[in-house]
Amino acid sequence: MEVRLEDNPVISRIWKEWLEKDKELSGISKEDRISECKDYQWLYPKTKKVVDLEALYSSVHQRSNREEFHKWFYVVCNHLLSKVHLGENSYYRYKVNFRKLFNKEKCTSHEFSQMVLLVLAMLDYVTGLRGGYCFIEGSDKSYGYPYDINKEKLIHWDCDSFYGTATISGYAVPEYVVSKTSVVSFQEYGKDKNRISWTQHPDWLSERQYQTISSIEVEEEGIRNSSNWLFDYSKYQFYYCLSGEEQENLMKDWISYQKLRDLSCHIIGGCLDDNDKPDGKGYAGRFYHPLTNMRAEHRHRYLRLEGEKIVEVDVSSAQPTFLGLYQYQKTGVVSEWLRHCLAGDFYEWIRERTGAGEERATIKKWMMQYLYSCYQPNLKKDNKKEHKPTYEWKETNDPFLSFQQRLNRFLKEKEPAIYSKIEWHKRHPEYRDDKDNIRCYMDENGQKRKKKIGQGKWCSTLSYDLVRMEVEYIKDCIRALPKDLPFYTIHDCICVPESRSMEVQAIMEDVSRRKYGLTIQLKRENTSERGGGYGGGSDIQSLS
């Protein structure tokens, strides 16, 4: 993947400042350069030898070193000066990011990272050590020598005509150089591993998905708003001192805005079928690409395909629906559970039956936790016995545990087949070495926090069965799409231009009738229609 410094206005501006400093250093002697570098050795508390820049000036490999330094400059700045990691120095993270960005199999040296830090100190962006090696109370992370960053310098800019501008807290910030996206052919893709990855998933028609994604246009408003978020350092908060929910939202925003900016610069990235995860923990075959973890509100508001809004046609209450269909295929009986899935009011029905007063979004979140949690997840890895219930009869004021208890009793009485399926998976989970073991607690300010207490825990495998059904259904749907239709998938939904969303909905309904003998309830999200967007469920009355 080509990484261009001009795609990030902050790094671009600092790089230009470095080029001016570089001219100055080139005009003085080696002894004077080294002498100047000695003034900044406080940057490396554990390094005994003097870190200098002579690899860029007096080395026989001067040319290749400068090319390498250019890449490392991007990697270090992109982490150290990001709104989320501001001042957080990590040689390990730099190496990981470098390997990922530039497709390097090995990368072990700290030298170029240290040289970039030296330059940032010379340019007055890194101004001091923020204390020594530190441990954050209640956090699972320790930090080695974080730096003080000159935030005022980061938000004060003198823009020239090369950039567009956006106003942040009264300051003008240089914009990205935006290149309009266009469809790309796969006949010539060179050695780019990201590009090649799209050719390796023909069952997902992934080359067609790449061509669609590469032709998406990003609205100017999206570029402007991403600037206002990504480069507003005046509102910086130390990430690891935030509550768990605040950390999660901050990270989601940061990733989503970066994906948006990358897409506007025609940086598409790779794709992955999770059966091929590098850790060897294959899952159920879901397809992932850069738009998968972009926030839904950002996709809806800022992206256009063939000049139109992008509508997502997906399965309403997907996981409960596939659980109901699983039991229907097994028994031939349409349960009340499945009836409400097909009617599109499943979560409202669950809320009524459990007497919960929470909003639909909370009920949905709780329902997913109930379906996919197991009993006694923290038992030892070598446990051979059936896992036992831990909350069914326990008196509690916790609203989620109370919801689980009421739901358990209701399903056991009214939906015994559904209950038995869920219960079996709760009692017979599998141990996952790759899963973090997290403990939730309240800090001294009453903030809910999460702490990693180990690696590996027991997990229900119910999601394996249901996601496999989802994957099979979506693959059947995309194979039935017209060849001229631009589309991409996000798990259980197919994303298309708005003008063709009804056509896609009809195709998906037809596939469900042929596959299951029932019409799955579908919804069209991000339409221009008022309050509409739902379809399907046409077989419900005939089943009454």
N, C-alpha and C positions, 0 to 999 in steps of 0.2 A: 504494500500500500504506500502510495506517495504521501508523505507528511510535509505540509507546507507551513512554514512559520507564519506567513501572512494570513493564514486562516484564523489566527488568534491575535487580536489587536494589541493586547498587552504585551505578549511575547515579541510580536513584530516591532513594537516601539522600543522595547529594551534591546533587541538585537541591533537596531539602528544606532542606539546609543553606544553599544559595544563596538560597532564598526568604527565609530569616531575615536573611541578609546584605543582600539587596536592600532589605528594609524599613529597615535601618540606613542604607544609602546614600541612600535616598529622603528621609530626614529631615535631611540635611546640605546645605550649599550646593554649587554647581557647583565653586567654587574648591577646597573641601575634598576633593571627590571626585577631582578631577584631581590634587591634591597627593598623595592616597593612592595613586593609580595610578602616579605617578612612582617610587614605591619599588620597583616591580616591572618596570622597563624592561629589566632584565638578561635578561628572557625573550626579547628580540628583538635579538640581537647585530647584525643587519644592517639593522634598521629605524631610521631617523633621527628620524622624527616620533614624538611621544608617543602611545602607544596608550592610549585611555581608554574609558569605558563610557557616554559622553554620548549615544550613539545610543539608549540605553534610557531616558534621562531627559529630555533637553532638545530632542530632535529633533521636528520636526513629523510625522515618520513613526514616532513612538514606538511606537504599537500594532503596526504591521506588523513593526517591527524586533524587538520582543519575541517575536513569533511565530516569526520567522526565527531568532533567537538560541536559542529553545527547541529547534528542529530541529538546529542546529549543535552545541548542547551534547551532544545524543545522539551525533552523528557523531564528534566529537572524543574524547569520553570512551570511546566504544565501541572506538576504536582505541588511544588513548594508555594506557588503563587495562586493556587486555586482558592476559591472562596471557602471550600470545605476543609482543605488541608493547609491553610495559610500558616507558613512557618514550620510545618511538620517535616523534619528532615529524615529521610529513610533511604539508605543506600540499597537496601534489599528491594524496596518498592521501585526505585529507579531502574534496577536491573530487570525486574519483572516486566515493567512497562516498556523498556527498551527492546527486550526480546519479542514482546507482543507486537509492537508497532513496526519493527523493522525485520521481523521474521528471522531473528537470530536464535540459533539453537543454544549457543553458549555465550555467556556474558558475565564475567566474574570480577573485573577490575573496578576499583573505586576511583581511579585517577581522574577520569573525565568528569565525573560528578563533582569531585573536589575542585577541579578547575572552574567549573561553572559557578559553584558557590563562591569561589574567590572573585570571579568577575562581578557577580551580583553585589558583593561587599564593596568592591571598588566603585561600583556605580551607585552606591548608597541605597540599594534596595534591601539588603540584609544589613542590619545595624548593630546586632549584638546577640549574645546567647541569652535565651530566656531561662536562666537558671541552669542547673546541671541535669544529670540523668534523673528522671522523675517518675513517680508512680501515681496515677490518678485514683483517688479513693472511690471504690465501688466499680471501677472499670476493669475489664479483662485485658487492657493494653497498658504497657509501660512505654515511655518516650525517652529517646536518647537525645539530649541536647537540642531541643527545638530552638528556632531562631526568632528574634524580633524582626518584623518586617515593617518597612516604612510605608504604611497604608496611605498616608497623605500623598506621597509621591506617586503611588499607583493610581490615584483618582484625579490627579491634576495633569491635564494634557494640553499641549498646544497642537491643534490639528492642522494639517495641511490639506490641500485639495485632493490628495490621493485617496482619502477615506471619506466615507459618509460619516455622519455623526449621530450620536444619541445623547440625550442629556441625563446625567445621573447626579442627583443631589446638587444641581447647579453647575456641574462640570461636564464638559464635552468629552466623550470617549470615542476613540476611533473605531470604526466598524470593520467587520469582516469584509474581505474581498469576495463577493458572492458571484458564483458562476451558475448560470441557469442549467438545470439538469436536462439530460437528453437520453433517449434509449440507446443502449449499448449492445452490440452483437457479441456472441461468445465464440466466434470463429477464430479470433486471436485474443488470447488472454495472457500470454507470456508465462512467467513463473510466479505470478501473484497468488499466494496460497489462499487469501481471502476470496479471490475471484474463482479459483478452481473449486473451492468448497461448494459453490452453487451448482456445479456440474455433477456432484456426487449424490444428489437426492432426486433422481428422476421420478420416484413415486410421489413426490410433492410438487412435481412440475416446477422445480425450483428455478430453472433458467428463466421461465416465463415470469416468475415472481421477481427475480432480480431485474428483468427488463422493465417491469412495472414500477418497482421502487426507484430505479434509476431515472425514471421519467417524471417522478413527483416534483411539483414545484412548491417551494416554501413561501408563504405570504410575507410581505415586507414587515407586517406587524409582528410576526414571529421572530424575525431577526432583531427588531428593535426591542421587543420585550425580553428576549433572551439576554441582550446586552444589559438591560436595566437590572437583571437578576445576577448574571454571572460576574459582572465587573463592578458591582456596588460593594466595595470593600468596607465602606463606612458602617455597614450593618453586619459586619462579621461577628459571629459568636463561636467560641471554642466548641468544636463538634462534640467532644467526649464529655463535656459538662452539661449537655442537653439531656432531656428525658428520652426514653426509648422511642416514643412516638415522634418527638421532634427530630431526633436523629434520622428516623426512617423517612420522614417527609422531606427533610433537607437533602438526603442522599438521592431520593427519587427525583426531586426537582433538578438537582445537579446533573444526574445522568441523562434525564430527559432533555434538558436544554442543550447539553453537549451533542446528543444524537441529532437534535434539530439543526444545530449549526453545521455538523458534519454533512448532513443530508443536503443542506443548502449549498455546500461546496463540492457536492458530488463525491463525497467520501462515503461509500456504501458499507464497507466492512464485509464480514463473512457470515455464514449460516451454519447451523448445527442441528442434526437430528439427535435427540437426546438418547437414542439407543447407542450412539457412538461417543458418549462422554469419555474424555481422556482418562478419568479416574477409574474407568472400568465398571462404574455403577450405572449400567444401562437402565432406563426407566420404562417408558411406554411409547416412545416414538414421536413425541411432540416435536414440532419444527420451530426453531428459534432464529431470529435475525434482528438487526438493529432496531426495527420499529416495535419489536415485541415488548421491550421495556421502556418505550416512550410513553409518558402519561397520556391517558385517553383524551383528556381535555386539550392537550397540545396537538395530538393527531387531528382531532375534530376541528379545532379552531384555525390551525396554521397550514395544513396541508391541502393541496389540490391535485387532482388527477384529471388530465384532459380538460383543465379549466373548471372542473366541477368539485363540489364537496365530495369527500370520500365517505360512503355509507358502509357500515359494518353490519352484515347480516349474520346473526348468530343465534344459537340455541338458547331459549329462555330457561333459566334454572337448569343449566346443562348437567351438572353432576347428579342432582336428584333425579332428573329426567332419565339419564342413562341407567341409574340404579333401578328405577321403576321399569324400564324396558328390559333390563337383565332379568328381573323376576317375571315379567310378562312372557318373555321367550321361554323361560323355564317351566312356567305353570299354565300359561294360556289365560290367566286371570288378570283383568285390568283392575288394579287396586285403586283405592281412593287416593293414595299417594300419587299414582301415575295420572289419575284423572285431573288432579289439580296442577300437575306439571304441564299437561296438555292444554289446560284452560288458561295457563299463564298467571295463576294466582297462588302459586305454591307457598311462598314465604308469608303471604297474608293468612293463608290457611294454618300454617305452623304457628304463627303468632296468636291466632284465635284459639287454637287447641291447647297451647301451653299457657295462655293467659299472660303472655309477656306484653309489657307496655312500651318496649323500645321501638325505634324506627326500623323500617325494612332493611336498611343497610346493616344495622347491628344484628338483626335476626339472621341475615344471610351470612355474616361473618361467623356468628356463633354456630350456625348450622354446619358450615364447612369444618370448623374445629371439632364439632361433635362427630361428624362422619369420619374424619381422618385421624383422630387421636386414638391412642390405645391405653389400656390399663397398665399401670406400673411401668412407665417408660424408662425409669432410671434403675431397673434391676440390672444385676451383673450380666455381662455378655454370655457367660456360660450357663445361664438359667435354662433349664429344660422343662420346667413346669408351666402349666397354663397360667396366664396372667389373670389376677383377680380384680373385680371391681373395687374402686377406691372412693367413690363418691355417692353411690346410689341411695344410701340411707343416712348419709351424714347430714346433720343439721348445719345450715350455713346461711349467712346473710349475703354471700357473694351472688350477684345477679346471674352470672354465667353458670355457676354450679347449680343454682336453683333451676335455671332453664333446662339444663341437662337432665336433672332429676325428673322434672315434669314431662319432658319429651320422652325419656326412657319409659316412664309408666304408660304414657299414651300409646307409644308404638308397640309396646309389649302386649297391650290389650287389644288395640284396634288394627295394627298392621304387623301381625306376628312374623310373616315371611320377610318383610323389610327389616324388622328388628333382629331376626335371627342372623341375617346376612351381616349386618353391621356389628352385632355382638360377637360373632365368630372371629371377625378380623380384629376386634379389640382384644380378644383373649389370646389370639395366636399371631402376634406381630413378628416382624423379622428385625434382627439387629443390623443397624446401618453404621458402619465405621466412619462414614463421611459426614454424618450429621452432627452439628454442634449441640452440645448439651447446655441449655440456657436456664438460668434461674431468674425469676422476676422478684423484685423487692422494692420497697419504698424507701427513698433516701430521707435525710433529716428535714428536708423541705416538703415532704409529702409527694414528691415527684416519683412516678413509676419508672423504674429502671430495669435493665436486663444485664445480666452478667454471665459470660461464658465460664462454665465450671468444668469443662472437659470436652472430649471428642468422643462421639459414638453414643447412640441411644436406640431404644426399641421404637419401631414405627409400624403403624397399620399398613397393610398392603391393599386395602380396599381401593385406594386411588389408582393402583396399577390397573385393576380390572376396568374401572370406569373410564380412565383416560384412554386405554386401548380401544374401548368402544367408540369414544369420541374421535380418535384418530382414524379408525376405519371408516366411520361415517363421513368425516370431512374429506378424506381422500376420495371416496366414492363421489362426493359432490363436485370436487374440483375436476375430476376426470370427465364429468358430464357438462362442464362449462363450454360455451362456444370458443372456438380457437382464436377468434378476433377480440375476445374480452380481456382487457387488462385487469389483473387481480393480484392480491397477495393475501396470505392467511395470518391470523393471530389466534392460535389455538382453536377454539370452537367457532370462529367467525371468519367469513370471507369478505374482504374489503374491495369495493368496486366503485366506479363513478356513480353518482346518485341516479342518473338517468337510466341506469341498467340494474338498479337494486331490486326492483320488483321482479324482473326476469330471473335474477339469481335466487330470489326467495322462492319463486315457483319451481325452479329446478331442485332446490334443497328439499322442498316439500314432497316433490315427486320421488326423490331418492329415498326419503324416509318411508313413504307408503310402500315402495317396492321392497325395501329392506326389512321393515318391521311390521307392515300391515297397518300402520297408524301414521297420522300426520303430526310430526313434532311441532310444538309451538316455537315459532321464530320471531325475532324482533329485529327491526331495522333501526340502528342507532345513528344519530347525526344526520337525520333527514331535515328537509326544509318544511315538512308537514307539521301542522300544529297538533301536538299531543298524540300523534299517531305512531306508526312504526311497528305495530304488532300484527302478526298474521299467523296462519296455521291454525291447528286445533279444530279443523272442520269436521273431524270424526267424533268429537266429544259427545254431541247430542245423540248420535246413533248408538253410543255405548251406554246411554243412560238406562 
